[in-house]
């Protein structure tokens, strides 16, 4: 049987999904595929809390596909073994997916997978997501091009799909992936349904004082959009969020200056979000190397006892400890407090930035490498291009 495969990666939705629609319009039956890669979950920044969020997203995605007559096929293993097995059963006419800008492991996997598709003579058709462009030579006019993309029409969810219904594998239990419980108490639920709820409540009411309240850990929990994890796993597209915010802005009264300032601040941070992902796409080595190589080895002799106290929220600095305990418990913390935690660990405790990045990455449900590594480096003062900023750990 001749088929095409839609490979779900970090785009766990059917709405505003260009390559999914292209696969449906190819004229062939579609295998809507998600590959659970155990090797990916061995990466040291990944954790149980992120896995549980992803499981929620996959359950929701199953329902989305079922609603249009399709079935999500889940396979466990390396993508090479999974696609090789499918190629022996089906005549694969093309593979569709979004370009994935994530960590170095997925970057190398995609390079090797491109070699596999060429050897098999199977077209692999990737679409740009979030305005992040692979092989970008420079960032001149990047902001203008990003804005232009965000203003293009969303692709509506397909009404039906002729999918191939083959047997899925059982999803691994966390213990099979060596994902240990780190004693979190309350993390966000995943899935598109939850993302839509958050976007609606933020643009209807919660976001009114966003600009004023986003920096305080006391008010940010409710006043921030809380969409970061959903954007990281792709349950909602950046374009959907951008256009909803623009729509709300266009309906505001001229006198409503508070709302307008908050929406403008939010829109600027959406662009900022994608800009930093583009930076990692352009320079994947930022996951391992300082932007300014002069800082290589600056804090190699890290005090592991200090690290333990910092991780557990037991440094004796109330603001630091409260923020770390909140993060340990919920998997989320507002940006300014994240920056303060990094600054304190790297500049006060003199812990190597890579160790800090690894430990915080495990705690963030919304772990996004493109934001994570450039920001950790910035707060660790090793970029060589940003002002040295050391956060006050007592008063913010």
C-alpha positions, 0 to 999 in steps of 0.5 A, spaced: 500 500 500 502 506 498 502 511 504 505 518 506 507 519 514 505 525 518 511 525 523 508 528 529 514 531 533 513 538 537 506 540 534 501 535 538 495 538 535 491 538 528 489 545 528 494 550 524 498 544 522 500 546 515 504 539 514 499 535 517 494 538 512 499 537 506 499 530 508 492 529 508 491 533 501 497 528 498 492 523 495 494 517 499 492 514 506 496 517 512 499 514 517 499 519 523 505 517 527 508 519 534 515 516 535 516 515 543 524 515 543 527 512 549 534 515 548 531 522 548 528 521 555 535 519 557 538 526 556 540 529 562 535 535 562 529 531 561 524 528 567 518 525 569 514 531 570 515 533 562 514 526 560 507 526 564 505 533 561 507 529 554 502 523 556 497 528 557 498 532 550 498 525 546 492 523 550 488 529 547 491 528 540 488 522 540 482 525 541 483 530 536 484 525 530 479 520 532 474 526 531 476 527 524 476 519 523 483 518 524 488 514 529 494 516 532 499 511 531 504 511 537 511 507 536 516 506 541 524 506 539 529 509 535 526 513 529 530 509 524 528 502 526 521 505 526 521 508 519 525 502 517 520 497 519 514 501 516 518 501 509 518 494 509 510 494 510 508 500 506 510 504 500 512 510 503 511 516 498 513 522 503 514 523 510 511 530 512 513 534 519 515 540 522 522 542 522 524 541 530 528 546 533 530 543 540 536 540 543 543 537 540 540 530 540 534 531 536 538 536 531 543 530 530 538 525 529 534 529 524 541 530 520 542 522 520 534 521 519 535 526 512 541 521 510 536 515 511 531 518 507 535 520 501 538 513 501 531 510 501 529 515 496 523 518 500 522 525 500 522 528 507 518 535 507 519 539 513 515 546 514 517 552 518 514 552 525 514 559 529 518 563 524 525 559 526 528 557 519 534 552 519 540 554 515 539 561 516 545 565 514 544 571 518 538 575 522 537 581 518 530 582 517 528 576 521 523 580 526 520 583 520 519 576 517 517 573 523 511 578 524 509 577 517 509 570 518 505 571 524 500 575 521 498 570 515 492 566 516 491 560 520 490 553 517 484 550 520 483 543 522 482 538 517 475 535 517 477 528 515 483 524 514 484 517 511 489 514 516 492 507 516 490 504 522 495 499 524 497 497 531 500 502 536 505 500 541 504 501 549 507 507 551 513 506 556 512 506 564 516 512 567 520 506 570 522 503 564 525 510 562 528 511 568 524 517 570 524 518 577 519 521 581 522 528 584 517 529 589 513 535 585 506 536 588 502 540 582 504 541 575 500 543 569 496 538 565 498 538 558 493 537 552 490 542 547 484 543 551 488 546 557 492 550 552 485 553 549 482 554 556 489 558 558 489 562 552 482 564 553 482 566 561 489 570 559 486 574 554 479 575 557 481 577 564 488 574 567 492 578 562 490 585 564 495 586 569 500 582 566 506 588 565 505 590 572 505 583 575 509 578 571 515 580 575 513 578 582 513 571 584 506 572 588 502 575 582 506 572 576 503 565 577 496 567 575 497 574 571 502 570 566 499 566 560 502 559 563 502 557 555 510 556 555 509 548 556 504 548 551 508 552 546 514 547 547 510 541 546 506 544 540 499 543 543 497 550 540 501 554 535 505 561 536 501 564 530 494 562 534 497 565 540 499 571 537 493 572 533 488 572 539 492 577 542 492 582 536 485 581 536 484 583 543 488 589 542 484 591 536 478 591 540 480 595 546 478 602 548 483 607 547 482 609 554 484 602 556 491 603 557 493 598 562 490 592 558 494 595 551 501 596 555 500 588 557 498 586 551 504 589 547 508 587 553 506 580 551 506 580 544 513 582 544 515 576 549 512 572 543 517 574 538 523 574 543 521 567 545 522 565 537 528 569 537 532 565 542 530 559 539 533 561 532 539 563 536 540 556 538 538 553 531 544 558 528 549 556 533 547 549 536 554 549 540 551 554 545 548 547 549 555 546 551 560 552 549 559 559 552 558 564 547 564 567 548 569 562 548 574 566 553 569 563 559 570 556 557 572 553 564 571 559 568 567 555 574 569 548 573 571 547 580 564 547 583 562 546 590 557 540 590 555 542 597 553 549 595 549 545 589 545 541 593 543 546 598 541 550 592 537 545 589 533 543 595 532 550 597 536 550 603 541 556 602 538 560 607 536 566 603 529 566 603 527 569 596 532 564 593 529 558 597 522 560 596 523 560 589 526 554 588 521 550 592 516 553 588 519 550 582 521 543 585 513 543 587 510 546 581 515 545 575 514 553 573 517 559 575 516 566 572 522 569 568 525 574 573 525 569 578 528 564 574 534 569 572 535 570 579 536 563 581 541 562 575 545 569 577 545 566 584 548 559 583 553 562 578 555 568 581 554 567 588 555 560 589 560 560 583 557 553 580 558 552 573 553 554 568 552 547 565 551 544 571 545 549 573 542 549 566 542 541 567 538 541 574 534 547 572 532 544 565 529 537 569 525 542 573 522 546 568 515 543 565 516 548 559 523 546 558 525 549 551 532 549 549 532 555 545 530 559 551 534 555 556 541 555 554 542 562 551 538 565 558 542 561 562 549 563 559 546 571 559 545 570 567 551 567 568 555 573 565 559 569 559 556 571 553 561 577 552 555 581 549 550 582 554 551 587 560 553 583 567 547 583 571 548 580 578 541 579 581 540 581 588 538 575 592 535 578 598 530 584 595 527 584 588 
